[in-house]
Amino acid sequence: MNGLAALDLSLYHAILYAPHPPWLNAFFIFVTRPENFAVGLAVALFFLLLWGGGRGRALILSAGIGVALSDPLASRLLKSLFHRTRPCHAETPAHLPLGCSDSYSFPSSHAVNIFCEATIISMIYPRATPYAFLFATLVGYSRLYLGVHYPFDVMGGALIGVATGMLVVRTLSRIPLLAPLFSGSSRP
């Protein structure tokens, strides 16, 4: 385990102590804050409800259930189970523009939630897969760039999020009443 911990810390330092130009700081601060996407999300929900058909409703239902599951799973259950100290509390980072949360570090709740949503989107709208996962990767990387998580917190969070998203879509698509909504998606 020492080898993995050393690798995790080494990757963290490589990202944190790389150049951080002001424009990139602003970009990753913007990307890491979910509230910055509230208007875009509201517009997307509106269009999906009006013109998304069954798949649009399947996406809205799955995404809502996905976040309702993934957020407490990461924030309450797993963080309290693993008790991993955030890197910004374990040492004094040179670059910490958003400060440091008092919650535990593993897994990154941002990563769990956004990768859950990216997986749900990709299963229901397969052509959106590259965009969904590009955005999820940017959000995950923002947590590293801003110094509030170790790389393995984000990678673990991404894996947990993907598994949660797959579980949500597979479960909902097998419920007879809901199955017709998922008929156009690429569910297994």
ZIMO-V555336 format. One record per backbone hydrogen bond with DSSP energy under -0.5 kcal/mol. NH is the residue of the N-H (numbers start at 0). CO is the residue of the C=O. If there is no record, write none. Layout:
NH;CO  NH;CO
This chain:
4;0  5;1  6;2  7;3  8;4  9;5  10;6  11;7  12;8  13;9  14;10  15;11  16;12  17;14  23;20  24;20  25;21  26;22  27;23  28;24  29;25  30;26  31;27  32;28  32;29  33;31  35;32  36;33  37;34  40;36  41;37  42;38  43;39  44;40  45;41  46;42  47;43  48;44  49;45  50;46  51;46  51;47  55;51  56;52  57;53  58;54  59;55  60;56  61;57  62;58  63;59  64;60  65;61  66;62  67;63  68;64  69;65  70;66  72;68  73;69  74;70  75;71  76;71  77;72  78;73  79;75  80;76  81;77  82;78  84;82  88;85  89;85  90;86  92;90  95;93  98;95  104;83  106;104  107;152  108;106  111;107  112;108  113;109  114;110  115;111  116;112  117;113  118;114  119;115  120;116  121;117  122;118  123;119  124;120  127;124  128;125  131;127  132;128  133;129  134;130  135;131  136;132  137;133  138;134  139;135  140;136  141;137  142;138  142;139  143;139  143;140  144;140  145;141  146;143  147;142  148;142  150;7  152;149  153;149  154;150  155;151  156;152  157;153  158;154  159;155  160;156  161;157  162;158  163;159  164;160  165;161  166;162  167;163  168;164  169;165  170;166  171;167  172;168  173;169  173;170  174;171  175;173  177;174  178;174  179;175  180;177  181;177  181;178  182;179  184;181  185;122  186;184
